[in-house]
Amino acid sequence: MPVQQPSDHFLFVVAGGRRDGNSEQLARRAALRLPTGATQQWIHLADFPLPTFTDARHGEAAWQPLAEGPGRALLEATLAATAIVIVAPVYWYSLPASAKLYLDHWMTWLRSPGINFKARMAGKALHGISVSSDGDPTLTEPVKESLRLTAGYLAMHWGGFLLGAGNRPGQVMTDAPSVAAADKFFLP
Ligand SMILES: Cc1cc2nc3c(=O)[nH]c(=O)nc-3n(C[C@H](O)[C@H](O)[C@H](O)COP(=O)(O)O)c2cc1C
């Protein structure tokens, strides 16, 4: 009897200052080609306002169990996924603050007792989907590399970086190279 493999479950974490922008539209196009049988969940970080990150790694206070709220919901969605896709426009050659804050909270989850975050993240995939004004990859290395190196730190698989070009919402979908790259992004 063949062993049942858990099917892929993709969590799309959408960041940035507007909804249904270029990054999300490009990601939704790419998601049309997810592996057969894969499930998907979409989260906009604006709907999960995280508290300011506090670095309590070396403090005296004991770690508290994670309270119910946006952080707990994001943690559970993150752990439930086999692949996490950060969908984020390029802001100042970098990730938008909401995406960065989400990743900063990974450090809290790494240190919180009873979660076993590091071991449970190992082996998941991390992908990045982004749009910048002109789609110049030489200017978006910081975004790609911060995600790729974060994946490495957590022993995740690096799933690659999809970069599109566009400025006004929807403009990326009129850029043929961006759309062609999206159509290939999740293909094996
Ligand atoms: C705060 C801010 C900073 C930006 N910084 C850059 C940048 O460094 N490089 C760039 O090419 N575009 C930059 N842009 C343009 C956006 O990346 C571009 O408009 C993108 O399409 C927005 O994606 P969205 O529609 O998913 O929000 C910036 C836009 C904003 C609002």
The ligand as an SDF file (V2000), in Angstrom:
LIG
                    3D

 31 33  0  0  0  0  0  0  0  0999 V2000
    6.9480   53.4620   -0.0600 C   0  0  0  0  0  0  0  0  0  0  0  0
    7.2660   53.0070   -1.4660 C   0  0  0  0  0  0  0  0  0  0  0  0
    8.5730   52.7320   -1.7930 C   0  0  0  0  0  0  0  0  0  0  0  0
    8.9010   52.2820   -3.0670 C   0  0  0  0  0  0  0  0  0  0  0  0
   10.2060   51.9530   -3.3380 N   0  0  0  0  0  0  0  0  0  0  0  0
   10.5150   51.4600   -4.5620 C   0  0  0  0  0  0  0  0  0  0  0  0
   11.8610   51.0620   -4.8580 C   0  0  0  0  0  0  0  0  0  0  0  0
   12.7540   51.1230   -4.0370 O   0  0  0  0  0  0  0  0  0  0  0  0
   12.1170   50.5750   -6.1020 N   0  0  0  0  0  0  0  0  0  0  0  0
   11.1450   50.4940   -7.0780 C   0  0  0  0  0  0  0  0  0  0  0  0
   11.4300   50.0740   -8.1980 O   0  0  0  0  0  0  0  0  0  0  0  0
    9.8550   50.8220   -6.8030 N   0  0  0  0  0  0  0  0  0  0  0  0
    9.5270   51.3070   -5.5750 C   0  0  0  0  0  0  0  0  0  0  0  0
    8.2260   51.6220   -5.2860 N   0  0  0  0  0  0  0  0  0  0  0  0
    7.1840   51.3580   -6.3110 C   0  0  0  0  0  0  0  0  0  0  0  0
    6.4480   50.0400   -6.0580 C   0  0  0  0  0  0  0  0  0  0  0  0
    7.3460   48.9680   -5.8900 O   0  0  0  0  0  0  0  0  0  0  0  0
    5.5240   49.7400   -7.2340 C   0  0  0  0  0  0  0  0  0  0  0  0
    4.5960   50.7860   -7.3880 O   0  0  0  0  0  0  0  0  0  0  0  0
    4.7850   48.4310   -7.0980 C   0  0  0  0  0  0  0  0  0  0  0  0
    4.0600   48.1620   -8.2760 O   0  0  0  0  0  0  0  0  0  0  0  0
    3.7980   48.4370   -5.9130 C   0  0  0  0  0  0  0  0  0  0  0  0
    3.2550   47.1390   -5.7740 O   0  0  0  0  0  0  0  0  0  0  0  0
    1.7600   46.8740   -5.2560 P   0  0  0  0  0  0  0  0  0  0  0  0
    0.8360   47.3700   -6.3540 O   0  0  0  0  0  0  0  0  0  0  0  0
    1.7020   45.4040   -5.0550 O   0  0  0  0  0  0  0  0  0  0  0  0
    1.5930   47.6660   -4.0060 O   0  0  0  0  0  0  0  0  0  0  0  0
    7.8830   52.1070   -4.0310 C   0  0  0  0  0  0  0  0  0  0  0  0
    6.5510   52.4040   -3.6980 C   0  0  0  0  0  0  0  0  0  0  0  0
    6.2500   52.8560   -2.4330 C   0  0  0  0  0  0  0  0  0  0  0  0
    4.7950   53.1510   -2.0890 C   0  0  0  0  0  0  0  0  0  0  0  0
  1  2  1  0
  2  3  1  0
  2 30  2  0
  3  4  2  0
  4  5  1  0
  4 28  1  0
  5  6  2  0
  6  7  1  0
  6 13  1  0
  7  8  2  0
  7  9  1  0
  9 10  1  0
 10 11  2  0
 10 12  1  0
 12 13  2  0
 13 14  1  0
 14 15  1  0
 14 28  1  0
 15 16  1  0
 16 17  1  0
 16 18  1  0
 18 19  1  0
 18 20  1  0
 20 21  1  0
 20 22  1  0
 22 23  1  0
 23 24  1  0
 24 25  2  0
 24 26  1  0
 24 27  1  0
 28 29  2  0
 29 30  1  0
 30 31  1  0
M  END
$$$$
